[in-house]
Amino acid sequence: MPKTVIPNWKKEFKLWCPEIKVLNLIATKEEREHQLKHDLLPGKFDVCLTTFEGVRMCMGPLQKFKWEYIIVDEAHKIKNEDSQISKKLRELDSR
C-alpha cells in the first residue's frame, strides 16, 4: 500500500467503523520504535495499516501475531509468488 493511501484508509475506518482501533505503522524511526514498544501489542489495536516497506522493516514484531486477515491494497504487486514482498507477506501467520 503506498504511503499516501494510508491516511485515506484511516479516514474510512473512522467514518465507517469508528469503534475499530487503527494503528498507523508508518512513521519516522523514532516514532516507529515507540509504536513497536507501546502500540503494537495485543488488545491495543484492531487494524494495523502499513506499507510493504513497513512490513519489511517490522517483520519481526509483525510475526508475533496470528493475523485474522492480511489485506493488500495494490495486490498486483504480489501476483508474482516469487517476488520479495509476496514471500515476505507469506511469512506472516494469517487465517
Backbone hydrogen bonds, N-H to C=O, Kabsch-Sander energy under -0.5 kcal/mol:
donor,donor_aa,acceptor,acceptor_aa,energy
5,V,2,P,-1.6
6,I,2,P,-0.9
6,I,3,K,-0.5
9,W,5,V,-2.0
10,K,6,I,-2.6
11,K,7,P,-2.2
12,E,8,N,-2.3
13,F,9,W,-2.3
14,K,10,K,-2.2
15,L,11,K,-2.5
16,W,12,E,-3.0
17,C,13,F,-2.6
20,I,17,C,-2.2
22,V,20,I,-0.7
23,L,47,V,-3.3
24,N,22,V,-0.5
25,L,23,L,-0.9
25,L,49,L,-2.8
26,I,24,N,-1.4
32,R,28,T,-3.0
33,E,29,K,-2.5
34,H,30,E,-2.0
35,Q,31,E,-2.7
36,L,32,R,-2.7
37,K,33,E,-1.7
38,H,34,H,-2.8
39,D,35,Q,-2.4
40,L,35,Q,-2.7
41,L,39,D,-2.1
44,K,41,L,-2.3
45,F,41,L,-0.5
46,D,21,K,-3.4
47,V,21,K,-2.1
49,L,23,L,-3.3
49,L,47,V,-0.6
55,V,51,T,-2.2
56,R,52,F,-2.3
57,M,53,E,-2.8
58,C,54,G,-1.9
59,M,56,R,-0.8
62,L,58,C,-2.5
63,Q,59,M,-2.2
64,K,61,P,-1.0
65,F,62,L,-1.3
67,W,65,F,-0.8
67,W,93,D,-3.0
72,V,70,I,-0.5
73,D,71,I,-0.6
75,A,72,V,-0.6
77,K,74,E,-2.1
78,I,75,A,-2.3
79,K,76,H,-0.9
81,E,79,K,-0.9
83,S,80,N,-2.1
87,K,83,S,-2.3
88,K,84,Q,-2.6
89,L,85,I,-2.7
90,R,86,S,-1.6
91,E,87,K,-0.6
91,E,88,K,-1.5
92,L,89,L,-1.2
93,D,65,F,-0.5
94,S,92,L,-0.6
95,R,67,W,-1.6
